[in-house]
């Protein structure tokens, strides 16, 4: 069984972009990809884990709240040949609404 709290498996996270990563030399199949540093957050807006690097193909920037998928879903983002990446930004978040009450709160 995989421990999803540590970034293994395939699932989505919410986080905030806190930086850029510039790499002039990298694997050939990573050319043209933009890399950002993301700080994951819990839905109660507290920090969740250590920051990580994610590929960005949608134009996110520093300060943006983003949705990130990790694991094999990220590695297979564009083709049948997996890329050597573990996280990709799949959305820029406008808002998150969570209802409290009932069985979940």
N, C-alpha and C positions, 0 to 999 in steps of 0.2 A: 504494500500500500504506500502511495506517495504522500509526502508531507507537503501540502499545498501552501503552508505558511512560509516555506523556505524558497518558493519560486520554481518548484518542480511541477511537472504536469502542465496541462493546458487550461488556462482560465484567464479572466480579465481582472485588471486592477484599475483603480482611479489614482491619479497622481498629479503633481504639478511639475512643470518643466522648470528646472533650476539652473541649467547650464548647457553649453555646447561642447562637443568633442571634435577637435580638428585632428585628422590623421591623413597626412599627405601620402604615406605608404601603407597600403593595406592589401588584402586578398583581391585578386582581379575582379571577382564577381561582386565585390562590395563597392566598386567605383561608382561614383555618382549618387551614393546614398548619404543622407544627412543623419548625423548621430547627435542625440540630445541626452542630457542627464535628467532623470525623472525621480522625484521624491514621492514614494507611494503614501497614500493617506487612507485612513479608515473613513467610513461614511459619517462618523461623528467629528470629522475634520482634524483628528489627531494624527501624528505621524505613525506609520505602521512598521516600516522596515528600513533597512539601509537603502540609499539611493542606488539606481542602476542605470545602465546605458540602454537606450531604445532607438531603433531606426525610425526616422520620420519621413514619410512620403506625402504628407497632406498639408504641410506648411505650418506646423505648430511653432511657437516661440516661447521665450522665457516668460514665465508667469502664467502661461496657459494651463488650465486644468484639462487633463487628457484621459482617454481610455486607452489601456495598453493590453495587448494579449501577449502571452509568453509561451515558450516551449515549441512544440512541433508546428503549431499553427503559425507562429512567427517565421520559423525557418522555411516553411513552404509558401511564403507569401506570394510568389510570382510565377513559379514554374514547378516542374516535376523534380528539378534538382534542388535539394535543400541548401539554403545559405547558412554560413556559420554565424547565425545570430540567435539570440534567445528572447528578444522582445521587440515589438513593433507598435508604434502609436497608430490606433485605428479610428480615433475620433477626438475632436476638440469639444469639450463639454460646455454647453451654455448654462445649464442648471441641473441640479439634482433635487428632486422632491421625495421625501420619505415620510410616509404616514406613521404615526406612533399610535399605539393602542392595539386592541385585539390580542391575538396570540403572540405576536412578535414584539410587543413592547409595552 
